[in-house]
Amino acid sequence: MSERRAAIEEFEELPQSSEWKLWKFEHTKRPIKVLKLLHQNGQHEPTTATHGYVFSVLIDSNPYALKMFKFFDVETDKDELIPLDKDMVSDDEYESQRDPFYAECRAYGCIYSKKRRNTALVVRCFGFISVPARMEKTLTERFNVEKWNRPEHEYDLRPEDRSPFRALVKTLVTRNDPLSQVRLRKMRDDVDELRRIGVFPMDVSLRNFAGGRLVDFGSSFDEMVEDTGIKTTIRAIRKEPEPSKRRYPERKRNKTRIFGHDP
């Protein structure tokens, strides 16, 4: 059974098709107590997100941030390609590069495979975990969360027969110090360092930082994309240059704007 169709708890590391892999969370059998939806909209406004939703949770009485990902529809996403390009790669290979869940797994796998000092560049990830489908109703009722992109036919099944959610367990950052010129420069330097080690965050904005460290890699690429047949079609969709051809000019301290802020 392919990883695309299998429940993720069947694997010790993901994605299987990449050299860079993230490991399974240590306490996969422990109950998850959801405390709060982070970055929630107004109380009566439906909560939506691009890649998924992040909750503060307790697992084995320890606090974590749990990022639960939306379901990824390969066929819908591949509709952006011309017919010829659709045949260039398999659905599994395509999903391994485009699915935000796998993008984050690859990014963290790459970061943690490098020098130990690189772990300080990002908010820590403890691994991936499977979340039972029966929690969907509870999350919708408590937090007004909607649009998980679950295949429609699954709603005809009993909750225990539906596909579980895929999630990442991360450090819960409870403190965000005020931004300063020094802090903004450090954040920019960290992004530059990530690029140097082979991780290319494509959505670098303040909302994707927590405690001054990057926390979201759902839109990232890594250097291993260079070795797959999908690189041309993926970058054509997103109109992005290849990482090897990127140029990052020397900074001009008095003229450069950092994340939309003047240094």
C-alpha positions in Angstrom: 0.0 0.0 0.0 1.4 3.4 -0.9 1.9 6.1 1.7 -0.6 8.2 -0.1 -3.4 5.7 0.7 -2.1 4.4 4.0 -2.6 5.8 7.4 0.5 7.6 8.5 0.9 5.6 11.7 2.0 2.7 9.5 5.3 4.5 8.8 8.1 5.3 11.2 9.4 8.1 8.9 7.8 10.2 6.2 7.8 11.0 3.4 9.1 7.6 2.1 10.0 9.0 -1.3 12.5 11.6 0.0 15.9 11.3 1.5 14.9 13.8 4.1 12.4 12.2 6.5 10.7 13.2 9.7 10.1 10.6 12.4 6.9 9.5 14.1 6.0 11.3 17.4 7.0 9.3 20.4 3.6 9.2 22.2 1.3 8.3 19.4 -1.0 6.2 21.6 -1.6 8.9 24.2 -4.9 10.8 24.3 -4.9 14.3 22.9 -6.7 17.1 24.9 -7.4 20.1 22.7 -7.3 23.4 24.7 -7.5 26.2 22.2 -7.4 27.0 18.5 -4.5 29.4 17.9 -5.1 32.5 15.7 -8.9 32.0 15.8 -11.1 34.4 13.9 -14.2 36.1 15.5 -16.2 33.8 17.7 -19.1 33.4 15.2 -17.0 33.6 12.1 -16.1 30.3 10.4 -12.4 29.6 10.8 -10.5 28.7 7.7 -6.9 28.3 6.9 -4.6 27.5 3.9 -2.8 24.3 4.9 -4.4 23.4 8.2 -5.2 24.5 11.8 -2.9 24.8 14.9 -4.2 24.0 18.3 -2.7 24.2 21.8 -3.0 20.7 23.2 -2.0 18.4 26.1 -0.5 15.1 25.3 0.5 13.0 28.3 -0.1 16.1 30.4 2.6 18.0 28.4 1.7 21.2 26.4 2.3 21.2 22.6 1.3 23.0 19.5 -0.6 20.5 17.2 -0.8 21.5 13.5 -3.5 19.4 11.8 -3.3 19.5 8.0 -6.1 19.6 5.6 -6.6 16.7 3.2 -4.7 17.1 -0.1 -6.5 16.4 -3.4 -4.0 15.4 -5.9 -6.3 15.4 -8.9 -7.6 18.9 -8.2 -4.1 20.2 -7.7 -2.8 18.6 -10.9 -5.6 20.3 -12.9 -3.2 23.3 -12.9 -0.9 21.3 -15.2 -1.3 20.9 -18.9 -2.2 17.3 -19.9 1.4 16.4 -21.0 2.9 17.5 -17.7 0.3 15.4 -15.8 1.8 12.3 -17.2 5.4 13.2 -16.2 5.1 12.1 -12.6 3.0 9.6 -10.5 0.4 10.8 -8.1 2.5 9.6 -5.2 5.6 11.5 -6.4 3.5 14.6 -7.1 1.9 14.6 -3.7 5.2 14.1 -1.9 6.4 17.4 -3.4 3.2 19.5 -3.3 1.3 18.3 -0.2 2.1 20.9 2.7 2.3 18.0 5.2 5.1 16.3 3.3 6.8 19.7 2.6 7.1 20.3 6.4 8.2 16.7 7.0 11.0 17.1 4.4 12.0 20.5 5.7 12.3 19.4 9.3 14.0 16.2 8.2 16.6 18.2 6.3 17.2 20.6 9.1 17.6 17.9 11.7 20.0 15.9 9.5 22.4 18.8 9.4 24.6 20.3 12.1 23.0 20.4 15.6 23.2 24.2 15.7 20.6 24.4 12.9 17.9 23.2 15.2 17.9 26.6 16.9 16.7 28.2 13.6 13.2 26.9 13.8 10.5 26.0 16.3 11.1 22.4 17.4 9.1 19.7 15.8 8.7 16.4 17.8 7.4 14.3 14.9 4.2 13.5 13.0 1.1 11.9 14.5 -2.3 10.6 13.3 -5.4 12.2 14.8 -8.7 10.2 14.8 -11.3 11.3 12.3 -13.9 11.4 15.1 -12.3 14.6 16.5 -13.6 16.5 13.4 -17.1 17.0 14.8 -15.7 18.2 18.2 -13.3 20.6 16.6 -16.1 22.0 14.3 -18.5 22.5 17.2 -15.9 24.0 19.6 -13.9 26.2 17.3 -16.1 26.7 14.3 -13.5 25.1 12.1 -14.6 24.1 8.6 -13.2 23.1 5.2 -10.9 20.2 5.9 -11.0 19.2 2.3 -12.0 15.7 3.2 -13.3 13.6 0.3 -17.1 13.9 0.2 -17.6 10.1 0.0 -16.0 9.7 3.4 -18.9 11.5 5.1 -21.1 8.5 4.1 -18.8 6.3 6.3 -18.8 6.0 10.1 -16.3 8.3 11.7 -14.1 5.4 12.8 -13.9 4.3 9.1 -12.8 7.7 7.8 -9.2 8.7 7.1 -7.5 10.1 10.1 -5.9 13.6 10.2 -2.2 14.0 9.7 -0.6 16.3 12.2 2.8 17.6 13.4 3.6 18.0 17.1 5.6 21.1 17.8 6.8 23.2 20.8 4.1 25.5 22.0 5.4 29.0 21.9 3.6 31.1 24.5 5.8 34.2 24.4 6.4 36.6 21.6 8.7 39.4 22.5 8.3 42.8 20.7 10.0 43.1 17.4 13.2 45.2 17.2 15.8 45.9 14.6 18.1 43.3 16.1 15.4 40.7 16.3 14.3 41.3 12.7 17.9 41.0 11.4 18.3 37.7 13.4 15.1 36.3 11.8 16.4 37.3 8.3 19.8 35.7 9.0 18.1 32.5 10.1 16.2 32.3 6.8 19.4 32.8 4.9 21.0 30.0 6.9 18.1 27.7 6.1 18.6 28.4 2.4 22.3 27.7 2.7 21.6 24.2 4.2 19.1 23.4 1.5 15.7 24.4 2.8 13.9 27.1 0.9 10.9 28.6 2.7 8.6 30.2 0.1 6.2 32.0 2.5 8.4 34.2 4.7 6.2 36.5 6.7 5.7 37.5 10.3 2.7 35.3 10.7 4.9 32.2 10.1 7.2 33.0 13.0 6.7 32.2 16.6 9.1 33.5 19.3 11.4 34.8 16.6 11.8 31.4 14.9 10.2 30.1 11.7 7.4 27.7 12.4 5.7 27.0 9.0 7.2 25.1 6.1 4.1 24.1 4.3 5.2 26.0 1.2 8.8 25.1 1.3 11.1 23.3 -1.1 14.4 21.5 -0.3 17.5 20.6 -2.3 16.2 17.1 -2.9 13.7 18.5 -5.3 16.6 18.8 -7.7 16.8 15.0 -8.0 13.2 14.4 -8.9 11.4 14.5 -12.3 8.8 16.8 -10.8 10.9 19.9 -10.3 10.1 21.4 -13.7 6.3 21.1 -13.5 6.2 22.2 -9.8 8.2 25.3 -10.4 6.3 26.1 -13.6 3.1 26.1 -11.5 4.5 28.5 -8.9 6.7 30.5 -11.4 9.7 30.1 -9.2 13.4 29.9 -10.1 15.4 26.8 -9.3 17.2 27.1 -5.9 20.6 26.7 -7.5 20.0 29.8 -9.6 18.8 32.0 -6.8 20.8 35.0 -6.0 20.8 36.7 -2.6 22.7 40.1 -2.9 24.7 41.4 -0.1 22.6 43.4 2.3 22.7 47.1 2.5 22.0 47.8 6.1 20.6 51.3 5.6 18.4 50.5 2.6 17.1 47.0 3.0 13.6 46.4 4.3 13.1 43.3 6.5 9.7 41.6 6.4 8.1 44.9 5.5 9.9 46.8 8.3 12.7 49.3 8.0 15.8 48.2 9.9 
